[in-house]
Amino acid sequence: MGAEASAAAESSRDKLNASVTEAQTLAAELHESQKAVAARDELLSEEREIAGELRECLARARGKGEEEARRAAEAEALAASQGGELYNGTR
């Protein structure tokens, strides 16, 4: 019976060691996964920041474009009014 008990104990120890090894492997995989998630979160944060900056640049560009369009319309109106004055002989 001593040999059977010794064999059973050794089998249990082997199973325990295998379980410990598997747990260590899973812990390492979890750690790598957590690092990957943290890196992804950092990239998403940077992406959001860049997107915000891009929206600000687009808004400024849109504002400049609207200002340029307004100036062009004013210049056209002025040119049309001066052209009309020259044509009518009022100038």
PDB file of N, CA, C and O in Angstrom, chain B, residues numbered from 101:
ATOM      1  N   MET B 101       0.803  -1.179   0.000  1.00  0.00           N
ATOM      2  CA  MET B 101       0.000   0.000   0.000  1.00  0.00           C
ATOM      3  C   MET B 101       0.855   1.256   0.000  1.00  0.00           C
ATOM      4  O   MET B 101       0.423   2.291  -0.507  1.00  0.00           O
ATOM      5  N   GLY B 102       2.049   1.190   0.552  1.00  0.00           N
ATOM      6  CA  GLY B 102       2.953   2.327   0.567  1.00  0.00           C
ATOM      7  C   GLY B 102       3.341   2.746  -0.829  1.00  0.00           C
ATOM      8  O   GLY B 102       3.460   3.938  -1.113  1.00  0.00           O
ATOM      9  N   ALA B 103       3.543   1.766  -1.718  1.00  0.00           N
ATOM     10  CA  ALA B 103       3.905   2.063  -3.104  1.00  0.00           C
ATOM     11  C   ALA B 103       2.741   2.735  -3.822  1.00  0.00           C
ATOM     12  O   ALA B 103       2.940   3.667  -4.602  1.00  0.00           O
ATOM     13  N   GLU B 104       1.522   2.258  -3.556  1.00  0.00           N
ATOM     14  CA  GLU B 104       0.337   2.869  -4.177  1.00  0.00           C
ATOM     15  C   GLU B 104       0.154   4.303  -3.692  1.00  0.00           C
ATOM     16  O   GLU B 104      -0.149   5.197  -4.482  1.00  0.00           O
ATOM     17  N   ALA B 105       0.336   4.516  -2.412  1.00  0.00           N
ATOM     18  CA  ALA B 105       0.192   5.860  -1.847  1.00  0.00           C
ATOM     19  C   ALA B 105       1.258   6.780  -2.405  1.00  0.00           C
ATOM     20  O   ALA B 105       0.989   7.941  -2.715  1.00  0.00           O
ATOM     21  N   SER B 106       2.471   6.260  -2.534  1.00  0.00           N
ATOM     22  CA  SER B 106       3.569   7.050  -3.085  1.00  0.00           C
ATOM     23  C   SER B 106       3.297   7.399  -4.547  1.00  0.00           C
ATOM     24  O   SER B 106       3.549   8.527  -4.971  1.00  0.00           O
ATOM     25  N   ALA B 107       2.785   6.444  -5.315  1.00  0.00           N
ATOM     26  CA  ALA B 107       2.454   6.681  -6.726  1.00  0.00           C
ATOM     27  C   ALA B 107       1.316   7.682  -6.840  1.00  0.00           C
ATOM     28  O   ALA B 107       1.338   8.553  -7.710  1.00  0.00           O
ATOM     29  N   ALA B 108       0.322   7.565  -5.970  1.00  0.00           N
ATOM     30  CA  ALA B 108      -0.806   8.500  -5.988  1.00  0.00           C
ATOM     31  C   ALA B 108      -0.337   9.903  -5.616  1.00  0.00           C
ATOM     32  O   ALA B 108      -0.771  10.889  -6.212  1.00  0.00           O
ATOM     33  N   ALA B 109       0.558   9.985  -4.621  1.00  0.00           N
ATOM     34  CA  ALA B 109       1.087  11.292  -4.213  1.00  0.00           C
ATOM     35  C   ALA B 109       1.893  11.913  -5.342  1.00  0.00           C
ATOM     36  O   ALA B 109       1.789  13.113  -5.598  1.00  0.00           O
ATOM     37  N   GLU B 110       2.696  11.097  -6.016  1.00  0.00           N
ATOM     38  CA  GLU B 110       3.498  11.603  -7.130  1.00  0.00           C
ATOM     39  C   GLU B 110       2.600  12.060  -8.275  1.00  0.00           C
ATOM     40  O   GLU B 110       2.864  13.086  -8.902  1.00  0.00           O
ATOM     41  N   SER B 111       1.550  11.308  -8.548  1.00  0.00           N
ATOM     42  CA  SER B 111       0.594  11.680  -9.591  1.00  0.00           C
ATOM     43  C   SER B 111      -0.093  12.995  -9.239  1.00  0.00           C
ATOM     44  O   SER B 111      -0.268  13.870 -10.088  1.00  0.00           O
ATOM     45  N   SER B 112      -0.476  13.116  -7.976  1.00  0.00           N
ATOM     46  CA  SER B 112      -1.125  14.358  -7.531  1.00  0.00           C
ATOM     47  C   SER B 112      -0.161  15.532  -7.641  1.00  0.00           C
ATOM     48  O   SER B 112      -0.552  16.624  -8.053  1.00  0.00           O
ATOM     49  N   ARG B 113       1.113  15.307  -7.269  1.00  0.00           N
ATOM     50  CA  ARG B 113       2.124  16.360  -7.353  1.00  0.00           C
ATOM     51  C   ARG B 113       2.333  16.766  -8.814  1.00  0.00           C
ATOM     52  O   ARG B 113       2.459  17.953  -9.112  1.00  0.00           O
ATOM     53  N   ASP B 114       2.371  15.795  -9.720  1.00  0.00           N
ATOM     54  CA  ASP B 114       2.534  16.092 -11.146  1.00  0.00           C
ATOM     55  C   ASP B 114       1.352  16.911 -11.671  1.00  0.00           C
ATOM     56  O   ASP B 114       1.527  17.865 -12.430  1.00  0.00           O
ATOM     57  N   LYS B 115       0.148  16.519 -11.252  1.00  0.00           N
ATOM     58  CA  LYS B 115      -1.048  17.267 -11.669  1.00  0.00           C
ATOM     59  C   LYS B 115      -1.010  18.687 -11.115  1.00  0.00           C
ATOM     60  O   LYS B 115      -1.361  19.644 -11.805  1.00  0.00           O
ATOM     61  N   LEU B 116      -0.580  18.810  -9.860  1.00  0.00           N
ATOM     62  CA  LEU B 116      -0.485  20.128  -9.239  1.00  0.00           C
ATOM     63  C   LEU B 116       0.544  20.988  -9.964  1.00  0.00           C
ATOM     64  O   LEU B 116       0.294  22.161 -10.243  1.00  0.00           O
ATOM     65  N   ASN B 117       1.697  20.405 -10.269  1.00  0.00           N
ATOM     66  CA  ASN B 117       2.735  21.139 -11.006  1.00  0.00           C
ATOM     67  C   ASN B 117       2.229  21.572 -12.382  1.00  0.00           C
ATOM     68  O   ASN B 117       2.495  22.688 -12.828  1.00  0.00           O
ATOM     69  N   ALA B 118       1.502  20.686 -13.042  1.00  0.00           N
ATOM     70  CA  ALA B 118       0.936  21.025 -14.352  1.00  0.00           C
ATOM     71  C   ALA B 118      -0.066  22.163 -14.210  1.00  0.00           C
ATOM     72  O   ALA B 118      -0.109  23.066 -15.046  1.00  0.00           O
ATOM     73  N   SER B 119      -0.869  22.120 -13.158  1.00  0.00           N
ATOM     74  CA  SER B 119      -1.846  23.184 -12.917  1.00  0.00           C
ATOM     75  C   SER B 119      -1.147  24.504 -12.614  1.00  0.00           C
ATOM     76  O   SER B 119      -1.571  25.558 -13.087  1.00  0.00           O
ATOM     77  N   VAL B 120      -0.077  24.446 -11.826  1.00  0.00           N
ATOM     78  CA  VAL B 120       0.690  25.659 -11.506  1.00  0.00           C
ATOM     79  C   VAL B 120       1.305  26.235 -12.775  1.00  0.00           C
ATOM     80  O   VAL B 120       1.260  27.445 -12.996  1.00  0.00           O
ATOM     81  N   THR B 121       1.877  25.376 -13.603  1.00  0.00           N
ATOM     82  CA  THR B 121       2.472  25.826 -14.866  1.00  0.00           C
ATOM     83  C   THR B 121       1.416  26.464 -15.758  1.00  0.00           C
ATOM     84  O   THR B 121       1.656  27.508 -16.365  1.00  0.00           O
ATOM     85  N   GLU B 122       0.252  25.840 -15.837  1.00  0.00           N
ATOM     86  CA  GLU B 122      -0.838  26.395 -16.645  1.00  0.00           C
ATOM     87  C   GLU B 122      -1.290  27.736 -16.086  1.00  0.00           C
ATOM     88  O   GLU B 122      -1.552  28.669 -16.844  1.00  0.00           O
ATOM     89  N   ALA B 123      -1.383  27.836 -14.767  1.00  0.00           N
ATOM     90  CA  ALA B 123      -1.788  29.094 -14.135  1.00  0.00           C
ATOM     91  C   ALA B 123      -0.759  30.188 -14.414  1.00  0.00           C
ATOM     92  O   ALA B 123      -1.127  31.334 -14.672  1.00  0.00           O
ATOM     93  N   GLN B 124       0.523  29.841 -14.363  1.00  0.00           N
ATOM     94  CA  GLN B 124       1.571  30.819 -14.658  1.00  0.00           C
ATOM     95  C   GLN B 124       1.499  31.270 -16.112  1.00  0.00           C
ATOM     96  O   GLN B 124       1.673  32.451 -16.413  1.00  0.00           O
ATOM     97  N   THR B 125       1.244  30.328 -17.003  1.00  0.00           N
ATOM     98  CA  THR B 125       1.107  30.661 -18.424  1.00  0.00           C
ATOM     99  C   THR B 125      -0.085  31.588 -18.639  1.00  0.00           C
ATOM    100  O   THR B 125       0.011  32.579 -19.363  1.00  0.00           O
ATOM    101  N   LEU B 126      -1.209  31.258 -18.006  1.00  0.00           N
ATOM    102  CA  LEU B 126      -2.402  32.100 -18.131  1.00  0.00           C
ATOM    103  C   LEU B 126      -2.164  33.483 -17.537  1.00  0.00           C
ATOM    104  O   LEU B 126      -2.628  34.482 -18.088  1.00  0.00           O
ATOM    105  N   ALA B 127      -1.447  33.549 -16.420  1.00  0.00           N
ATOM    106  CA  ALA B 127      -1.142  34.840 -15.802  1.00  0.00           C
ATOM    107  C   ALA B 127      -0.265  35.682 -16.725  1.00  0.00           C
ATOM    108  O   ALA B 127      -0.471  36.889 -16.849  1.00  0.00           O
ATOM    109  N   ALA B 128       0.709  35.050 -17.371  1.00  0.00           N
ATOM    110  CA  ALA B 128       1.571  35.768 -18.313  1.00  0.00           C
ATOM    111  C   ALA B 128       0.766  36.261 -19.511  1.00  0.00           C
ATOM    112  O   ALA B 128       0.958  37.387 -19.970  1.00  0.00           O
ATOM    113  N   GLU B 129      -0.137  35.420 -20.019  1.00  0.00           N
ATOM    114  CA  GLU B 129      -0.993  35.828 -21.140  1.00  0.00           C
ATOM    115  C   GLU B 129      -1.904  36.976 -20.733  1.00  0.00           C
ATOM    116  O   GLU B 129      -2.119  37.908 -21.508  1.00  0.00           O
ATOM    117  N   LEU B 130      -2.438  36.909 -19.520  1.00  0.00           N
ATOM    118  CA  LEU B 130      -3.292  37.982 -19.021  1.00  0.00           C
ATOM    119  C   LEU B 130      -2.511  39.282 -18.924  1.00  0.00           C
ATOM    120  O   LEU B 130      -3.010  40.343 -19.299  1.00  0.00           O
ATOM    121  N   HIS B 131      -1.287  39.199 -18.419  1.00  0.00           N
ATOM    122  CA  HIS B 131      -0.447  40.388 -18.294  1.00  0.00           C
ATOM    123  C   HIS B 131      -0.185  41.007 -19.669  1.00  0.00           C
ATOM    124  O   HIS B 131      -0.286  42.223 -19.834  1.00  0.00           O
ATOM    125  N   GLU B 132       0.152  40.171 -20.651  1.00  0.00           N
ATOM    126  CA  GLU B 132       0.388  40.662 -22.012  1.00  0.00           C
ATOM    127  C   GLU B 132      -0.883  41.279 -22.590  1.00  0.00           C
ATOM    128  O   GLU B 132      -0.832  42.304 -23.270  1.00  0.00           O
ATOM    129  N   SER B 133      -2.005  40.657 -22.318  1.00  0.00           N
ATOM    130  CA  SER B 133      -3.285  41.179 -22.794  1.00  0.00           C
ATOM    131  C   SER B 133      -3.578  42.537 -22.162  1.00  0.00           C
ATOM    132  O   SER B 133      -4.047  43.453 -22.838  1.00  0.00           O
ATOM    133  N   GLN B 134      -3.302  42.664 -20.873  1.00  0.00           N
ATOM    134  CA  GLN B 134      -3.527  43.935 -20.186  1.00  0.00           C
ATOM    135  C   GLN B 134      -2.616  45.019 -20.750  1.00  0.00           C
ATOM    136  O   GLN B 134      -3.033  46.168 -20.898  1.00  0.00           O
ATOM    137  N   LYS B 135      -1.373  44.657 -21.066  1.00  0.00           N
ATOM    138  CA  LYS B 135      -0.459  45.627 -21.676  1.00  0.00           C
ATOM    139  C   LYS B 135      -0.977  46.058 -23.045  1.00  0.00           C
ATOM    140  O   LYS B 135      -0.912  47.236 -23.397  1.00  0.00           O
ATOM    141  N   ALA B 136      -1.489  45.105 -23.809  1.00  0.00           N
ATOM    142  CA  ALA B 136      -2.031  45.420 -25.133  1.00  0.00           C
ATOM    143  C   ALA B 136      -3.247  46.335 -25.018  1.00  0.00           C
ATOM    144  O   ALA B 136      -3.404  47.265 -25.810  1.00  0.00           O
ATOM    145  N   VAL B 137      -4.099  46.075 -24.044  1.00  0.00           N
ATOM    146  CA  VAL B 137      -5.282  46.914 -23.832  1.00  0.00           C
ATOM    147  C   VAL B 137      -4.857  48.322 -23.430  1.00  0.00           C
ATOM    148  O   VAL B 137      -5.424  49.303 -23.912  1.00  0.00           O
ATOM    149  N   ALA B 138      -3.868  48.428 -22.555  1.00  0.00           N
ATOM    150  CA  ALA B 138      -3.381  49.744 -22.135  1.00  0.00           C
ATOM    151  C   ALA B 138      -2.793  50.503 -23.323  1.00  0.00           C
ATOM    152  O   ALA B 138      -3.019  51.704 -23.467  1.00  0.00           O
ATOM    153  N   ALA B 139      -2.042  49.807 -24.170  1.00  0.00           N
ATOM    154  CA  ALA B 139      -1.473  50.443 -25.362  1.00  0.00           C
ATOM    155  C   ALA B 139      -2.581  50.885 -26.310  1.00  0.00           C
ATOM    156  O   ALA B 139      -2.517  51.975 -26.879  1.00  0.00           O
ATOM    157  N   ARG B 140      -3.598  50.042 -26.479  1.00  0.00           N
ATOM    158  CA  ARG B 140      -4.729  50.400 -27.338  1.00  0.00           C
ATOM    159  C   ARG B 140      -5.450  51.623 -26.791  1.00  0.00           C
ATOM    160  O   ARG B 140      -5.804  52.530 -27.544  1.00  0.00           O
ATOM    161  N   ASP B 141      -5.669  51.648 -25.476  1.00  0.00           N
ATOM    162  CA  ASP B 141      -6.339  52.789 -24.859  1.00  0.00           C
ATOM    163  C   ASP B 141      -5.540  54.072 -25.062  1.00  0.00           C
ATOM    164  O   ASP B 141      -6.114  55.133 -25.306  1.00  0.00           O
ATOM    165  N   GLU B 142      -4.220  53.975 -24.960  1.00  0.00           N
ATOM    166  CA  GLU B 142      -3.356  55.134 -25.181  1.00  0.00           C
ATOM    167  C   GLU B 142      -3.480  55.617 -26.621  1.00  0.00           C
ATOM    168  O   GLU B 142      -3.582  56.818 -26.872  1.00  0.00           O
ATOM    169  N   LEU B 143      -3.470  54.682 -27.566  1.00  0.00           N
ATOM    170  CA  LEU B 143      -3.620  55.055 -28.977  1.00  0.00           C
ATOM    171  C   LEU B 143      -4.976  55.695 -29.246  1.00  0.00           C
ATOM    172  O   LEU B 143      -5.068  56.670 -29.991  1.00  0.00           O
ATOM    173  N   LEU B 144      -6.025  55.152 -28.644  1.00  0.00           N
ATOM    174  CA  LEU B 144      -7.357  55.733 -28.819  1.00  0.00           C
ATOM    175  C   LEU B 144      -7.416  57.138 -28.244  1.00  0.00           C
ATOM    176  O   LEU B 144      -8.042  58.026 -28.823  1.00  0.00           O
ATOM    177  N   SER B 145      -6.772  57.339 -27.115  1.00  0.00           N
ATOM    178  CA  SER B 145      -6.740  58.661 -26.498  1.00  0.00           C
ATOM    179  C   SER B 145      -6.015  59.650 -27.409  1.00  0.00           C
ATOM    180  O   SER B 145      -6.480  60.771 -27.614  1.00  0.00           O
ATOM    181  N   GLU B 146      -4.877  59.228 -27.950  1.00  0.00           N
ATOM    182  CA  GLU B 146      -4.139  60.085 -28.878  1.00  0.00           C
ATOM    183  C   GLU B 146      -4.962  60.357 -30.130  1.00  0.00           C
ATOM    184  O   GLU B 146      -4.960  61.472 -30.651  1.00  0.00           O
ATOM    185  N   GLU B 147      -5.662  59.341 -30.607  1.00  0.00           N
ATOM    186  CA  GLU B 147      -6.494  59.504 -31.800  1.00  0.00           C
ATOM    187  C   GLU B 147      -7.602  60.525 -31.544  1.00  0.00           C
ATOM    188  O   GLU B 147      -7.888  61.367 -32.395  1.00  0.00           O
ATOM    189  N   ARG B 148      -8.227  60.444 -30.358  1.00  0.00           N
ATOM    190  CA  ARG B 148      -9.276  61.415 -30.017  1.00  0.00           C
ATOM    191  C   ARG B 148      -8.707  62.832 -29.957  1.00  0.00           C
ATOM    192  O   ARG B 148      -9.336  63.781 -30.424  1.00  0.00           O
ATOM    193  N   GLU B 149      -7.520  62.966 -29.384  1.00  0.00           N
ATOM    194  CA  GLU B 149      -6.885  64.277 -29.282  1.00  0.00           C
ATOM    195  C   GLU B 149      -6.578  64.841 -30.665  1.00  0.00           C
ATOM    196  O   GLU B 149      -6.834  66.013 -30.938  1.00  0.00           O
ATOM    197  N   ILE B 150      -6.029  63.997 -31.532  1.00  0.00           N
ATOM    198  CA  ILE B 150      -5.714  64.427 -32.893  1.00  0.00           C
ATOM    199  C   ILE B 150      -6.990  64.779 -33.651  1.00  0.00           C
ATOM    200  O   ILE B 150      -7.019  65.758 -34.397  1.00  0.00           O
ATOM    201  N   ALA B 151      -8.033  63.995 -33.466  1.00  0.00           N
ATOM    202  CA  ALA B 151      -9.311  64.284 -34.132  1.00  0.00           C
ATOM    203  C   ALA B 151      -9.858  65.631 -33.671  1.00  0.00           C
ATOM    204  O   ALA B 151     -10.401  66.386 -34.478  1.00  0.00           O
ATOM    205  N   GLY B 152      -9.722  65.937 -32.390  1.00  0.00           N
ATOM    206  CA  GLY B 152     -10.164  67.233 -31.877  1.00  0.00           C
ATOM    207  C   GLY B 152      -9.373  68.371 -32.500  1.00  0.00           C
ATOM    208  O   GLY B 152      -9.937  69.397 -32.882  1.00  0.00           O
ATOM    209  N   GLU B 153      -8.055  68.183 -32.599  1.00  0.00           N
ATOM    210  CA  GLU B 153      -7.219  69.207 -33.229  1.00  0.00           C
ATOM    211  C   GLU B 153      -7.597  69.383 -34.695  1.00  0.00           C
ATOM    212  O   GLU B 153      -7.628  70.504 -35.202  1.00  0.00           O
ATOM    213  N   LEU B 154      -7.881  68.289 -35.365  1.00  0.00           N
ATOM    214  CA  LEU B 154      -8.278  68.355 -36.767  1.00  0.00           C
ATOM    215  C   LEU B 154      -9.600  69.104 -36.919  1.00  0.00           C
ATOM    216  O   LEU B 154      -9.755  69.921 -37.827  1.00  0.00           O
ATOM    217  N   ARG B 155     -10.557  68.821 -36.024  1.00  0.00           N
ATOM    218  CA  ARG B 155     -11.835  69.546 -36.074  1.00  0.00           C
ATOM    219  C   ARG B 155     -11.619  71.045 -35.884  1.00  0.00           C
ATOM    220  O   ARG B 155     -12.254  71.857 -36.556  1.00  0.00           O
ATOM    221  N   GLU B 156     -10.720  71.411 -34.965  1.00  0.00           N
ATOM    222  CA  GLU B 156     -10.426  72.827 -34.746  1.00  0.00           C
ATOM    223  C   GLU B 156      -9.813  73.457 -35.993  1.00  0.00           C
ATOM    224  O   GLU B 156     -10.185  74.566 -36.378  1.00  0.00           O
ATOM    225  N   CYS B 157      -8.871  72.749 -36.626  1.00  0.00           N
ATOM    226  CA  CYS B 157      -8.248  73.255 -37.853  1.00  0.00           C
ATOM    227  C   CYS B 157      -9.279  73.418 -38.963  1.00  0.00           C
ATOM    228  O   CYS B 157      -9.273  74.413 -39.689  1.00  0.00           O
ATOM    229  N   LEU B 158     -10.159  72.438 -39.087  1.00  0.00           N
ATOM    230  CA  LEU B 158     -11.199  72.522 -40.117  1.00  0.00           C
ATOM    231  C   LEU B 158     -12.141  73.687 -39.851  1.00  0.00           C
ATOM    232  O   LEU B 158     -12.556  74.379 -40.781  1.00  0.00           O
ATOM    233  N   ALA B 159     -12.476  73.904 -38.594  1.00  0.00           N
ATOM    234  CA  ALA B 159     -13.360  75.021 -38.251  1.00  0.00           C
ATOM    235  C   ALA B 159     -12.684  76.347 -38.588  1.00  0.00           C
ATOM    236  O   ALA B 159     -13.319  77.254 -39.125  1.00  0.00           O
ATOM    237  N   ARG B 160     -11.384  76.456 -38.270  1.00  0.00           N
ATOM    238  CA  ARG B 160     -10.661  77.695 -38.605  1.00  0.00           C
ATOM    239  C   ARG B 160     -10.603  77.883 -40.119  1.00  0.00           C
ATOM    240  O   ARG B 160     -10.810  78.987 -40.622  1.00  0.00           O
ATOM    241  N   ALA B 161     -10.318  76.794 -40.843  1.00  0.00           N
ATOM    242  CA  ALA B 161     -10.242  76.877 -42.304  1.00  0.00           C
ATOM    243  C   ALA B 161     -11.600  77.250 -42.891  1.00  0.00           C
ATOM    244  O   ALA B 161     -11.687  78.042 -43.829  1.00  0.00           O
ATOM    245  N   ARG B 162     -12.659  76.667 -42.327  1.00  0.00           N
ATOM    246  CA  ARG B 162     -14.001  76.982 -42.798  1.00  0.00           C
ATOM    247  C   ARG B 162     -14.297  78.464 -42.556  1.00  0.00           C
ATOM    248  O   ARG B 162     -14.864  79.143 -43.413  1.00  0.00           O
ATOM    249  N   GLY B 163     -13.908  78.950 -41.389  1.00  0.00           N
ATOM    250  CA  GLY B 163     -14.112  80.365 -41.073  1.00  0.00           C
ATOM    251  C   GLY B 163     -13.348  81.263 -42.025  1.00  0.00           C
ATOM    252  O   GLY B 163     -13.870  82.281 -42.481  1.00  0.00           O
ATOM    253  N   LYS B 164     -12.100  80.887 -42.330  1.00  0.00           N
ATOM    254  CA  LYS B 164     -11.304  81.672 -43.279  1.00  0.00           C
ATOM    255  C   LYS B 164     -11.940  81.628 -44.659  1.00  0.00           C
ATOM    256  O   LYS B 164     -11.979  82.636 -45.364  1.00  0.00           O
ATOM    257  N   GLY B 165     -12.434  80.468 -45.041  1.00  0.00           N
ATOM    258  CA  GLY B 165     -13.080  80.336 -46.346  1.00  0.00           C
ATOM    259  C   GLY B 165     -14.328  81.198 -46.438  1.00  0.00           C
ATOM    260  O   GLY B 165     -14.586  81.827 -47.464  1.00  0.00           O
ATOM    261  N   GLU B 166     -15.101  81.223 -45.356  1.00  0.00           N
ATOM    262  CA  GLU B 166     -16.306  82.057 -45.341  1.00  0.00           C
ATOM    263  C   GLU B 166     -15.932  83.533 -45.404  1.00  0.00           C
ATOM    264  O   GLU B 166     -16.603  84.315 -46.078  1.00  0.00           O
ATOM    265  N   GLU B 167     -14.864  83.918 -44.705  1.00  0.00           N
ATOM    266  CA  GLU B 167     -14.404  85.309 -44.734  1.00  0.00           C
ATOM    267  C   GLU B 167     -13.927  85.677 -46.136  1.00  0.00           C
ATOM    268  O   GLU B 167     -14.231  86.763 -46.630  1.00  0.00           O
ATOM    269  N   GLU B 168     -13.186  84.785 -46.774  1.00  0.00           N
ATOM    270  CA  GLU B 168     -12.716  85.042 -48.137  1.00  0.00           C
ATOM    271  C   GLU B 168     -13.890  85.133 -49.108  1.00  0.00           C
ATOM    272  O   GLU B 168     -13.879  85.971 -50.010  1.00  0.00           O
ATOM    273  N   ALA B 169     -14.886  84.294 -48.940  1.00  0.00           N
ATOM    274  CA  ALA B 169     -16.065  84.340 -49.808  1.00  0.00           C
ATOM    275  C   ALA B 169     -16.811  85.660 -49.615  1.00  0.00           C
ATOM    276  O   ALA B 169     -17.287  86.256 -50.581  1.00  0.00           O
ATOM    277  N   ARG B 170     -16.911  86.113 -48.360  1.00  0.00           N
ATOM    278  CA  ARG B 170     -17.576  87.386 -48.085  1.00  0.00           C
ATOM    279  C   ARG B 170     -16.809  88.531 -48.742  1.00  0.00           C
ATOM    280  O   ARG B 170     -17.413  89.412 -49.354  1.00  0.00           O
ATOM    281  N   ARG B 171     -15.489  88.521 -48.618  1.00  0.00           N
ATOM    282  CA  ARG B 171     -14.668  89.577 -49.231  1.00  0.00           C
ATOM    283  C   ARG B 171     -14.798  89.553 -50.753  1.00  0.00           C
ATOM    284  O   ARG B 171     -14.878  90.603 -51.391  1.00  0.00           O
ATOM    285  N   ALA B 172     -14.819  88.357 -51.328  1.00  0.00           N
ATOM    286  CA  ALA B 172     -14.958  88.241 -52.781  1.00  0.00           C
ATOM    287  C   ALA B 172     -16.307  88.796 -53.232  1.00  0.00           C
ATOM    288  O   ALA B 172     -16.395  89.480 -54.252  1.00  0.00           O
ATOM    289  N   ALA B 173     -17.351  88.499 -52.468  1.00  0.00           N
ATOM    290  CA  ALA B 173     -18.679  89.018 -52.817  1.00  0.00           C
ATOM    291  C   ALA B 173     -18.697  90.539 -52.716  1.00  0.00           C
ATOM    292  O   ALA B 173     -19.283  91.214 -53.563  1.00  0.00           O
ATOM    293  N   GLU B 174     -18.059  91.075 -51.684  1.00  0.00           N
ATOM    294  CA  GLU B 174     -17.991  92.536 -51.545  1.00  0.00           C
ATOM    295  C   GLU B 174     -17.213  93.151 -52.702  1.00  0.00           C
ATOM    296  O   GLU B 174     -17.607  94.187 -53.237  1.00  0.00           O
ATOM    297  N   ALA B 175     -16.108  92.516 -53.090  1.00  0.00           N
ATOM    298  CA  ALA B 175     -15.300  93.025 -54.203  1.00  0.00           C
ATOM    299  C   ALA B 175     -16.092  92.972 -55.505  1.00  0.00           C
ATOM    300  O   ALA B 175     -16.035  93.900 -56.312  1.00  0.00           O
ATOM    301  N   GLU B 176     -16.832  91.884 -55.704  1.00  0.00           N
ATOM    302  CA  GLU B 176     -17.661  91.782 -56.907  1.00  0.00           C
ATOM    303  C   GLU B 176     -18.735  92.860 -56.920  1.00  0.00           C
ATOM    304  O   GLU B 176     -19.000  93.475 -57.952  1.00  0.00           O
ATOM    305  N   ALA B 177     -19.349  93.081 -55.765  1.00  0.00           N
ATOM    306  CA  ALA B 177     -20.389  94.105 -55.685  1.00  0.00           C
ATOM    307  C   ALA B 177     -19.796  95.481 -55.959  1.00  0.00           C
ATOM    308  O   ALA B 177     -20.394  96.289 -56.670  1.00  0.00           O
ATOM    309  N   LEU B 178     -18.618  95.746 -55.395  1.00  0.00           N
ATOM    310  CA  LEU B 178     -17.957  97.028 -55.625  1.00  0.00           C
ATOM    311  C   LEU B 178     -17.582  97.175 -57.092  1.00  0.00           C
ATOM    312  O   LEU B 178     -17.787  98.235 -57.683  1.00  0.00           O
ATOM    313  N   ALA B 179     -17.036  96.125 -57.681  1.00  0.00           N
ATOM    314  CA  ALA B 179     -16.659  96.172 -59.095  1.00  0.00           C
ATOM    315  C   ALA B 179     -17.890  96.377 -59.964  1.00  0.00           C
ATOM    316  O   ALA B 179     -17.849  97.131 -60.936  1.00  0.00           O
ATOM    317  N   ALA B 180     -18.978  95.712 -59.621  1.00  0.00           N
ATOM    318  CA  ALA B 180     -20.209  95.865 -60.401  1.00  0.00           C
ATOM    319  C   ALA B 180     -20.736  97.284 -60.284  1.00  0.00           C
ATOM    320  O   ALA B 180     -21.188  97.866 -61.270  1.00  0.00           O
ATOM    321  N   SER B 181     -20.681  97.844 -59.080  1.00  0.00           N
ATOM    322  CA  SER B 181     -21.198  99.207 -58.906  1.00  0.00           C
ATOM    323  C   SER B 181     -20.301 100.212 -59.613  1.00  0.00           C
ATOM    324  O   SER B 181     -20.803 101.176 -60.192  1.00  0.00           O
ATOM    325  N   GLN B 182     -19.003 100.016 -59.581  1.00  0.00           N
ATOM    326  CA  GLN B 182     -18.093 100.922 -60.279  1.00  0.00           C
ATOM    327  C   GLN B 182     -18.211 100.746 -61.783  1.00  0.00           C
ATOM    328  O   GLN B 182     -18.133 101.715 -62.538  1.00  0.00           O
ATOM    329  N   GLY B 183     -18.396  99.520 -62.210  1.00  0.00           N
ATOM    330  CA  GLY B 183     -18.570  99.264 -63.637  1.00  0.00           C
ATOM    331  C   GLY B 183     -19.842  99.922 -64.139  1.00  0.00           C
ATOM    332  O   GLY B 183     -19.865 100.465 -65.244  1.00  0.00           O
ATOM    333  N   GLY B 184     -20.887  99.881 -63.349  1.00  0.00           N
ATOM    334  CA  GLY B 184     -22.148 100.512 -63.724  1.00  0.00           C
ATOM    335  C   GLY B 184     -22.012 102.022 -63.776  1.00  0.00           C
ATOM    336  O   GLY B 184     -22.590 102.671 -64.648  1.00  0.00           O
ATOM    337  N   GLU B 185     -21.253 102.584 -62.849  1.00  0.00           N
ATOM    338  CA  GLU B 185     -21.051 104.031 -62.845  1.00  0.00           C
ATOM    339  C   GLU B 185     -20.268 104.462 -64.071  1.00  0.00           C
ATOM    340  O   GLU B 185     -20.574 105.488 -64.678  1.00  0.00           O
ATOM    341  N   LEU B 186     -19.258 103.683 -64.436  1.00  0.00           N
ATOM    342  CA  LEU B 186     -18.472 104.023 -65.615  1.00  0.00           C
ATOM    343  C   LEU B 186     -19.320 103.906 -66.874  1.00  0.00           C
ATOM    344  O   LEU B 186     -19.204 104.732 -67.779  1.00  0.00           O
ATOM    345  N   TYR B 187     -20.156 102.908 -66.938  1.00  0.00           N
ATOM    346  CA  TYR B 187     -20.985 102.686 -68.112  1.00  0.00           C
ATOM    347  C   TYR B 187     -22.029 103.795 -68.243  1.00  0.00           C
ATOM    348  O   TYR B 187     -22.323 104.250 -69.349  1.00  0.00           O
ATOM    349  N   ASN B 188     -22.580 104.224 -67.122  1.00  0.00           N
ATOM    350  CA  ASN B 188     -23.603 105.261 -67.142  1.00  0.00           C
ATOM    351  C   ASN B 188     -23.007 106.644 -67.308  1.00  0.00           C
ATOM    352  O   ASN B 188     -23.737 107.624 -67.457  1.00  0.00           O
ATOM    353  N   GLY B 189     -21.685 106.729 -67.285  1.00  0.00           N
ATOM    354  CA  GLY B 189     -21.038 108.014 -67.444  1.00  0.00           C
ATOM    355  C   GLY B 189     -21.072 108.852 -66.184  1.00  0.00           C
ATOM    356  O   GLY B 189     -20.803 110.052 -66.237  1.00  0.00           O
ATOM    357  N   THR B 190     -21.394 108.255 -65.062  1.00  0.00           N
ATOM    358  CA  THR B 190     -21.468 109.024 -63.825  1.00  0.00           C
ATOM    359  C   THR B 190     -20.101 109.184 -63.192  1.00  0.00           C
ATOM    360  O   THR B 190     -19.946 109.923 -62.220  1.00  0.00           O
ATOM    361  N   ARG B 191     -19.140 108.517 -63.720  1.00  0.00           N
ATOM    362  CA  ARG B 191     -17.805 108.656 -63.146  1.00  0.00           C
ATOM    363  C   ARG B 191     -16.830 109.181 -64.115  1.00  0.00           C
ATOM    364  O   ARG B 191     -15.658 109.355 -63.780  1.00  0.00           O
TER     365      ARG B 191
END
